[in-house]
Amino acid sequence: MTTETPGTLPDGRPVPLMTGDERTMLESWLDFHRATLELKCRGLDDTQVRLTSAEPSGLTLLGLVQHLAEVERNWSQRVFAGRDVPPVFEEETGYTLTPGRGLDEALTVWRREIARGRELCAGRSLEDTGRIADGPMAGLEVSLRWILIHLIEEYARHNGHADILRERIDGVTGV
């Protein structure tokens, strides 16, 4: 079976593969969702990415980028690679905003965490496993396949939040 690269959308995001092996398809969907998050932040300034969608929520686009940097680190480094690494930001979930951290810094950190995760997973089998270290599922073993599917789910859910936030900020809608 060959894998055809369908190209990119007019907004620059990669189109997820329509055919191919499981690993390549999972990674292409994850790349699509990562690019969608970045697209939702494109063209906004640091004040705009700090705006919330609706009370009482404190959710912001900047908070989502920070949170997803934490998510990337958690699943690739802590769970899959078994490393004892600190949180990316001083706040464990990443949602908390600090005055000195803007979008450019948060996106740089997020991209670094993605790159590190790719390095740790390269050449590994979808059946290879890691172990959840803490929280309500501490001790459970999870496969790389499960982690990739979970990351796709995490991004898809938060990209829905990002859609609402972006529409609130400047009226821009779309996938």
C-alpha positions as CSV (number, residue, x, y, z in Angstrom):
1,M,0.0,0.0,0.0
2,T,1.4,3.4,-0.9
3,T,0.9,6.5,1.1
4,E,-0.1,9.6,-0.9
5,T,0.4,13.0,0.6
6,P,-2.7,15.0,-0.2
7,G,-0.9,18.3,0.3
8,T,-1.9,21.3,2.3
9,L,-5.1,23.3,2.8
10,P,-5.2,26.9,1.6
11,D,-4.5,28.0,5.2
12,G,-1.2,26.0,5.2
13,R,-2.3,23.1,7.4
14,P,-1.3,19.6,6.2
15,V,-4.2,17.5,5.0
16,P,-4.3,14.2,7.0
17,L,-3.4,11.1,4.9
18,M,-6.4,9.3,3.4
19,T,-4.5,6.0,2.9
20,G,-1.4,4.5,4.4
21,D,-0.2,2.5,7.3
22,E,-1.6,3.1,10.8
23,R,1.4,4.9,12.3
24,T,1.7,7.3,9.4
25,M,-2.0,8.1,9.4
26,L,-2.1,8.7,13.2
27,E,0.9,11.0,13.0
28,S,-0.6,12.9,10.1
29,W,-3.9,13.5,12.0
30,L,-1.9,14.7,15.0
31,D,0.1,17.0,12.8
32,F,-3.1,18.4,11.4
33,H,-4.5,19.1,14.8
34,R,-1.2,20.7,16.0
35,A,-1.3,22.9,12.9
36,T,-4.9,23.8,13.7
37,L,-4.0,25.1,17.1
38,E,-1.3,27.2,15.7
39,L,-3.6,28.5,13.0
40,K,-6.1,29.6,15.7
41,C,-3.4,31.8,17.2
42,R,-2.1,33.2,13.9
43,G,-2.2,37.0,13.6
44,L,-3.2,37.7,17.2
45,D,-1.2,39.8,19.7
46,D,-0.4,39.0,23.3
47,T,-3.4,40.9,24.5
48,Q,-5.8,39.1,22.3
49,V,-4.6,35.6,23.2
50,R,-5.2,36.4,26.8
51,L,-9.0,37.1,26.2
52,T,-11.4,34.5,27.7
53,S,-14.5,33.2,25.8
54,A,-17.2,33.4,28.5
55,E,-17.5,33.8,32.2
56,P,-16.8,32.1,34.5
57,S,-14.2,30.3,32.3
58,G,-10.6,31.6,32.4
59,L,-9.7,29.6,29.3
60,T,-7.5,31.5,26.8
61,L,-5.7,30.7,23.6
62,L,-2.4,31.4,25.3
63,G,-3.4,29.0,28.1
64,L,-4.3,26.3,25.6
65,V,-0.9,26.6,23.9
66,Q,0.8,26.4,27.3
67,H,-1.4,23.4,28.4
68,L,-0.7,21.5,25.2
69,A,3.1,22.0,25.7
70,E,2.5,20.3,29.1
71,V,0.5,17.6,27.5
72,E,3.2,16.9,24.9
73,R,5.9,16.7,27.6
74,N,3.8,14.5,29.9
75,W,2.9,11.8,27.3
76,S,6.2,11.7,25.5
77,Q,8.8,12.3,28.2
78,R,7.1,11.2,31.5
79,V,4.9,8.4,30.3
80,F,6.4,7.0,27.2
81,A,10.1,7.6,27.9
82,G,9.7,7.2,31.7
83,R,11.7,10.4,32.5
84,D,11.3,12.4,35.7
85,V,11.1,15.9,34.2
86,P,9.6,19.0,35.8
87,P,6.5,20.8,34.4
88,V,7.3,22.9,31.3
89,F,6.0,26.0,33.1
90,E,5.9,26.7,36.8
91,E,2.1,26.0,36.8
92,E,1.6,22.3,36.4
93,T,-1.4,22.5,33.9
94,G,-0.1,25.4,31.9
95,Y,-3.4,27.2,31.8
96,T,-2.2,29.9,34.2
97,L,-1.0,33.1,32.5
98,T,2.0,35.0,33.8
99,P,2.6,38.7,32.8
100,G,6.0,38.1,31.2
101,R,5.1,35.1,29.0
102,G,3.7,36.0,25.6
103,L,2.5,33.9,22.6
104,D,5.8,33.8,20.8
105,E,7.5,32.3,23.9
106,A,4.7,29.8,24.5
107,L,4.7,28.7,20.9
108,T,8.4,28.2,20.9
109,V,8.2,26.1,24.0
110,W,5.3,24.1,22.6
111,R,7.2,23.4,19.3
112,R,10.2,22.3,21.3
113,E,8.1,19.8,23.2
114,I,6.6,18.5,20.0
115,A,10.1,18.0,18.5
116,R,11.3,16.3,21.7
117,G,8.3,13.9,21.6
118,R,9.0,13.1,17.9
119,E,12.6,12.2,18.8
120,L,11.6,9.9,21.6
121,C,9.0,8.1,19.5
122,A,11.0,7.8,16.3
123,G,11.7,4.2,15.4
124,R,9.5,2.9,18.2
125,S,6.7,0.5,17.6
126,L,3.1,1.3,18.2
127,E,3.1,-1.6,20.6
128,D,5.9,-0.2,22.7
129,T,4.7,0.9,26.1
130,G,5.2,3.4,28.8
131,R,3.7,3.7,32.3
132,I,1.6,6.5,33.8
133,A,3.5,7.7,36.8
134,D,0.9,9.6,38.8
135,G,-2.7,10.7,39.0
136,P,-5.8,8.5,39.0
137,M,-4.4,6.1,36.4
138,A,-0.9,5.8,38.1
139,G,0.8,2.5,37.3
140,L,-1.2,1.7,34.2
141,E,0.8,0.7,31.1
142,V,-0.1,2.4,27.8
143,S,1.1,1.8,24.3
144,L,2.4,4.4,21.9
145,R,-0.7,3.7,19.8
146,W,-2.9,4.7,22.8
147,I,-0.7,7.8,23.4
148,L,-1.0,9.0,19.8
149,I,-4.8,8.4,19.8
150,H,-5.1,10.3,23.1
151,L,-3.1,13.2,21.8
152,I,-5.3,13.4,18.7
153,E,-8.4,13.4,21.1
154,E,-6.8,16.1,23.3
155,Y,-6.0,18.4,20.5
156,A,-9.4,17.9,18.8
157,R,-11.2,18.8,22.0
158,H,-9.1,21.8,22.7
159,N,-9.2,23.0,19.1
160,G,-13.0,23.2,19.6
161,H,-12.3,25.5,22.5
162,A,-9.8,27.4,20.3
163,D,-12.6,27.9,17.7
164,I,-14.8,29.5,20.2
165,L,-12.0,31.7,21.6
166,R,-10.9,32.9,18.2
167,E,-14.5,33.8,17.2
168,R,-14.9,35.7,20.5
169,I,-11.6,37.6,19.8
170,D,-12.1,38.8,16.2
171,G,-15.0,36.9,14.6
172,V,-12.8,34.5,12.7
173,T,-14.5,31.1,12.3
174,G,-13.7,27.8,10.6
175,V,-11.9,24.6,11.1
